[in-house]
């Protein structure tokens, strides 16, 4: 979402932790600099919009519902 940072803060304030796994697109990282990739517009857009939600095989259905309802309340 274009409101990722606001959503992340909203969720954190409600007790739902999230992560931003790729704040810099892989093609823009030092390890790939030698490949000389100029731009990947969609990847660059997504680096500012993607938010990783809690996911685990041990999440109870009730916890999943809390996460979904909290997001829906945004």
ChimeraX commands (.cxc) that place a marker at each C-alpha (Angstrom):
marker #1 position 0.00,0.00,0.00 radius 0.5
marker #1 position 1.11,3.55,-0.58 radius 0.5
marker #1 position 0.23,4.06,3.09 radius 0.5
marker #1 position 2.63,1.35,4.27 radius 0.5
marker #1 position 4.37,3.41,6.94 radius 0.5
marker #1 position 1.09,4.66,8.40 radius 0.5
marker #1 position -0.32,1.13,8.32 radius 0.5
marker #1 position 2.79,-0.24,10.01 radius 0.5
marker #1 position 2.54,2.32,12.82 radius 0.5
marker #1 position -1.20,1.69,13.18 radius 0.5
marker #1 position -0.65,-2.05,13.47 radius 0.5
marker #1 position 2.23,-1.64,15.93 radius 0.5
marker #1 position 0.08,0.65,18.10 radius 0.5
marker #1 position -2.52,-2.14,18.14 radius 0.5
marker #1 position 0.07,-4.78,19.06 radius 0.5
marker #1 position 0.61,-6.32,15.62 radius 0.5
marker #1 position 4.28,-6.45,14.67 radius 0.5
marker #1 position 5.27,-6.23,11.00 radius 0.5
marker #1 position 8.52,-6.04,9.06 radius 0.5
marker #1 position 9.86,-4.40,5.95 radius 0.5
marker #1 position 12.03,-7.15,4.52 radius 0.5
marker #1 position 13.40,-5.32,1.50 radius 0.5
marker #1 position 13.70,-1.58,2.21 radius 0.5
marker #1 position 16.12,-1.47,-0.72 radius 0.5
marker #1 position 15.32,-3.44,-3.86 radius 0.5
marker #1 position 17.78,-6.29,-4.41 radius 0.5
marker #1 position 19.04,-4.80,-7.68 radius 0.5
marker #1 position 19.99,-1.58,-5.82 radius 0.5
marker #1 position 22.06,-3.34,-3.16 radius 0.5
marker #1 position 25.85,-3.27,-3.15 radius 0.5
marker #1 position 26.11,-6.99,-3.89 radius 0.5
marker #1 position 24.49,-6.44,-7.29 radius 0.5
marker #1 position 26.17,-3.16,-8.19 radius 0.5
marker #1 position 28.51,-4.83,-10.69 radius 0.5
marker #1 position 25.51,-6.04,-12.72 radius 0.5
marker #1 position 24.87,-2.41,-13.67 radius 0.5
marker #1 position 21.08,-2.71,-13.54 radius 0.5
marker #1 position 19.76,0.79,-14.02 radius 0.5
marker #1 position 16.16,0.62,-12.92 radius 0.5
marker #1 position 13.38,-1.80,-12.28 radius 0.5
marker #1 position 10.41,0.49,-11.79 radius 0.5
marker #1 position 8.00,-2.05,-10.31 radius 0.5
marker #1 position 10.61,-3.37,-7.85 radius 0.5
marker #1 position 11.44,0.20,-6.83 radius 0.5
marker #1 position 7.76,0.96,-6.27 radius 0.5
marker #1 position 7.25,-2.21,-4.25 radius 0.5
marker #1 position 10.20,-1.47,-1.96 radius 0.5
marker #1 position 8.13,1.45,-0.65 radius 0.5
marker #1 position 4.81,-0.37,-0.43 radius 0.5
marker #1 position 5.30,-3.97,0.72 radius 0.5
marker #1 position 4.74,-4.81,4.37 radius 0.5
marker #1 position 5.34,-8.29,5.78 radius 0.5
marker #1 position 2.60,-9.44,8.11 radius 0.5
marker #1 position 2.91,-11.97,10.92 radius 0.5
marker #1 position 2.90,-15.51,9.56 radius 0.5
marker #1 position 3.59,-18.73,11.39 radius 0.5
marker #1 position 2.37,-22.28,11.52 radius 0.5
marker #1 position 1.74,-21.75,15.24 radius 0.5
marker #1 position -0.57,-18.73,14.89 radius 0.5
marker #1 position -3.93,-19.59,16.35 radius 0.5
marker #1 position -7.08,-18.85,14.35 radius 0.5
marker #1 position -7.99,-16.23,16.95 radius 0.5
marker #1 position -4.65,-14.47,16.41 radius 0.5
marker #1 position -5.16,-14.52,12.64 radius 0.5
marker #1 position -8.60,-13.00,13.08 radius 0.5
marker #1 position -7.15,-10.26,15.29 radius 0.5
marker #1 position -4.58,-9.42,12.61 radius 0.5
marker #1 position -7.20,-9.37,9.83 radius 0.5
marker #1 position -9.66,-7.32,11.87 radius 0.5
marker #1 position -6.95,-4.86,12.86 radius 0.5
marker #1 position -5.94,-4.36,9.22 radius 0.5
marker #1 position -9.59,-3.93,8.24 radius 0.5
marker #1 position -9.85,-1.24,10.92 radius 0.5
marker #1 position -7.15,0.85,9.28 radius 0.5
marker link #1:1,2 radius 0.2
marker link #1:2,3 radius 0.2
marker link #1:3,4 radius 0.2
marker link #1:4,5 radius 0.2
marker link #1:5,6 radius 0.2
marker link #1:6,7 radius 0.2
marker link #1:7,8 radius 0.2
marker link #1:8,9 radius 0.2
marker link #1:9,10 radius 0.2
marker link #1:10,11 radius 0.2
marker link #1:11,12 radius 0.2
marker link #1:12,13 radius 0.2
marker link #1:13,14 radius 0.2
marker link #1:14,15 radius 0.2
marker link #1:15,16 radius 0.2
marker link #1:16,17 radius 0.2
marker link #1:17,18 radius 0.2
marker link #1:18,19 radius 0.2
marker link #1:19,20 radius 0.2
marker link #1:20,21 radius 0.2
marker link #1:21,22 radius 0.2
marker link #1:22,23 radius 0.2
marker link #1:23,24 radius 0.2
marker link #1:24,25 radius 0.2
marker link #1:25,26 radius 0.2
marker link #1:26,27 radius 0.2
marker link #1:27,28 radius 0.2
marker link #1:28,29 radius 0.2
marker link #1:29,30 radius 0.2
marker link #1:30,31 radius 0.2
marker link #1:31,32 radius 0.2
marker link #1:32,33 radius 0.2
marker link #1:33,34 radius 0.2
marker link #1:34,35 radius 0.2
marker link #1:35,36 radius 0.2
marker link #1:36,37 radius 0.2
marker link #1:37,38 radius 0.2
marker link #1:38,39 radius 0.2
marker link #1:39,40 radius 0.2
marker link #1:40,41 radius 0.2
marker link #1:41,42 radius 0.2
marker link #1:42,43 radius 0.2
marker link #1:43,44 radius 0.2
marker link #1:44,45 radius 0.2
marker link #1:45,46 radius 0.2
marker link #1:46,47 radius 0.2
marker link #1:47,48 radius 0.2
marker link #1:48,49 radius 0.2
marker link #1:49,50 radius 0.2
marker link #1:50,51 radius 0.2
marker link #1:51,52 radius 0.2
marker link #1:52,53 radius 0.2
marker link #1:53,54 radius 0.2
marker link #1:54,55 radius 0.2
marker link #1:55,56 radius 0.2
marker link #1:56,57 radius 0.2
marker link #1:57,58 radius 0.2
marker link #1:58,59 radius 0.2
marker link #1:59,60 radius 0.2
marker link #1:60,61 radius 0.2
marker link #1:61,62 radius 0.2
marker link #1:62,63 radius 0.2
marker link #1:63,64 radius 0.2
marker link #1:64,65 radius 0.2
marker link #1:65,66 radius 0.2
marker link #1:66,67 radius 0.2
marker link #1:67,68 radius 0.2
marker link #1:68,69 radius 0.2
marker link #1:69,70 radius 0.2
marker link #1:70,71 radius 0.2
marker link #1:71,72 radius 0.2
marker link #1:72,73 radius 0.2
marker link #1:73,74 radius 0.2
view
